[in-house]
Structure formats: structure tokens, C-alpha cells
Amino acid sequence: MKFVAITACPTGIAHTYMAAESLEQAAKANGDTIVVETQGSAGSEPLSTEDIANADAVIFAADLAVRGRERFAGKPIVEAPVKAAINDAAGLFERAKAAAREPVAPAAAPELTSKVGANDKAGTKVRQWLMTGVSYLIPFVAAGGLLIALSFALGGYRIVDAPKVTEHFDAGSVAGWAALMFQIGSAAFDFLVPVLAGFIAFAMADRPAIAPGFVGGAIAVTVGAGFLGGLVAGLLAGGVVMALKKIQVPKAMRGIMPVVVYPLLGSIVVGVLMYVVVGKPMAAATTGLTNWLNSLSGASALLLGALLGLMMAFDMGGPVNKAAYAFAVGGLTTGATASLQIMAAVMAAGMVPPLALALASTVRKKLFTEAERENGRAAWLLGASFITEGAIPFAAADPFRVIPSIMLGSAVTGSLSMAFGATLRAPHGGIFVLPLIGSPLLFLVALVAGTVVAAGSVIALKQVRFRAASRSAAVSGRTVNA
């Protein structure tokens, strides 16, 4: 049979491409053919009209909005989280074949629809809405954060006081270029909250909600409501437009509703709510959160670092991991020292799982299969690059030994990073942004400590199983000989 598929994860880095590879391998094993469009950060060739027309069924393995969904009208569609394609591609193909055998309703004219399934649970819908906003936010965070971090590396922390480059720019000095990079990065950061709000609203109610979402996010910045205000503004904008779309209007007006009326009324309602009702309480909440983070010290900082480390390792790129990452990224918008320490702790903790398993599979090869040892060699680079998903193949094969071990190691790293006061303005990059990290040597100490703890725990737990298996084999051998 012939299939087409789309894979997409919130960050568009690892799960997206791992799912595509898993689907391709499963199709080859089944004797089927599949063409996959990866809607990730690196992009891919869009599915051709011919491929879609010839497909017996469509597979969506995605944790957020699928772009261009209307292309598949009239085709049997199977939808699942992106992890389902990684862990059970064969099961997805069985579902797709079953769907292909069922009659499909005639294709209707494309409509603007919600970005989640109508039958999804409320919690699933909210998570996907938020993850869609975060996925569009990350490129702005990466560009702005790296530029700001690089400007500090070149010009020092006093670069924030440099005059505007529109008034004075010295192209012949390092300080001049540092100031330019800082101001470009700051401009990118100015978009963070509006982009978050705009695309949360987009995930809820499609394109008509983008303008109200951006307007609400911009107002959140104006009133000082920050990242939390952006979340609320996005949910408000999406909810308002969803409500407006339920109002029945004369057929003659339907064409202008999504282009003019929904954005206009949505912006008015969200603007009023954000300025008059929601803005001040959210600003107070944001200020309180910032003050609390800045007050962390001693045991409280260690506990927060440990908690973030546990979350980063628990599902290795899944919703819990992304929640911790989004919390850290949101703090970057405040510029508070504690927020920069949280970003460093989160990145260090997220690097531990693949590095620990790479180390364990190198030190004690006999405890791992040949496939795991091969994955271990790739995990060195994945871990160094802050791609936590590099640990997934190990966790899938032996979850009860691997997951507790890497959670322990990541918790150690998160706690130590917070205790050492390491800071980070770049939201990604792993070991490759080490020059941009505050207290880089202590950051490395925390990373190595957690990696060793996690690797040692994995080896110890697997050694117990290995010895038990050896004793069982020896007993069986004596029985046969007797």
C-alpha cells in the first residue's frame, strides 16, 4: 500500500525526524511505500499533489498544528502523537490500513478549523495549543538569545548601556559590533510574548485569531504582564475568536468574517480585557514570580534545580521536558539573574541523559546490545548538542532501569548548576555555546557529575539483571547436563 505522512514536534528538532525515520523503516519492512513530510526546524520538501492523490491513507504523527491540512481532504487520516511513530510505527500502519478500508466522506470545501481533534480531551487540547505557541517562539528565542549572549561575550555586560547604533556605530571596533548584536538580539526578544500569544491563538482558532493574539501579547508587554500575560492573552484571543465563529451570519457576509470582522472584534475584546481586567493582576503575578526566583538561594535553589532536572529527563523531549524548557525560556525575557541560572540548569540537565548512556555503553559494552552501542556513539554528539531525545532508544528498550537513572543524574546536574550560579542567555546550543556561559568551568563540573551518576546507576542496575541472567543460564546448563 501507499502512504503519506507528516511528522511534527514542538521544537522541530529531534522527534520530528526520528518519527519520520521510524515510519520509513516500518514501511520498508512491511513492503509498503511511504513519503514523509517533516514539518521541523530544518524543513523538508512538501508532499507532491501526485503523492497525496496516490496515497491509500495519511498518517499525522504530530504534537502540534499540521500545516496545510486541507491538502488531505477526502483521504483516510490517522492521527497520533509523534512518539507513537517512534515507539510503535507498526501499530500506526495497522490503523492506517484499517482506515483505508473504510469508506471516506466526499471532500468538502476547505474550512478554517481548530488545530486539535474535536474529540481530544480538554487537557490534550490546552497542551497542544501551548506547544504550538512555544514551537513558533523558539526561533525568536534562539536568534535573540544567541545574539545577546554573543554581544556580552564580545563587549561585556556593560554593553547594555551602549548608545543606539542608529545614533553612533563604530564599525572599526569590537564594542561597536557587540552593541549592534545586542540591539538586534533585543529587537528579536521584543517579539517573544506577541509571537507566543499570536500562535497560541492561531492553534485555537486559525488565522483569524492571529491578529487578536499578537495585539494581546503586545499589550501584555506594555502593561508588564510578561510571559504569563502572553499565555493568558493567547488563550483569550483564541477563545474569543472561537466564540465569534459560532455566531451565524448571512451567507453574503461569510467571506469577510475571517478577514475583517473576527480580527477586528477579537482585537477589541482582547485589548479591552488585557488593558482593563487582566493586565494588572498578571503584571503583579509576573513581578511576584521574578522576585521569588531572585530570592532563591541555598536549599530552595537546589530543590528547584533538582525538580527541573527530573522534568528534563523524565520523558526526554516530551510534554514534561518541554514544560521545564518553556519555563526556562520564559524567564529569559526578564533578564533576571535567577532566570539565567535556571536556563543554564535546564540545558545542563537536558544534556545528561544521552551523554550518560553514551558513557555507560562505552564503559560496559557487554551490558548493551550492538544496536544500543551504535546509538551510544551517536548519543555523544546529541548530548553535547542539548538534544535530550538521544536517550530515547535506550529508554524504550529498558525503561525501568534507564529512566530512573537518567532522572537521578539530571537532578544532580540541575542542583549543582543552580548551586554554582552558572548562567546562560542562549536557549540552546549545548557545549557549543560554552564561551557564552557564566562560570563555564563550574557548569562543566555539574554536567560531568550528573553524567557520571546517571551512567553509574544504569550500569549498576543493568549489572544486577546481567548477573541474574547469567546465574539462570548456569542453572539451566547444570540441569541439562544432569
Disulfide bonds with the S-S distance in Angstrom:
none
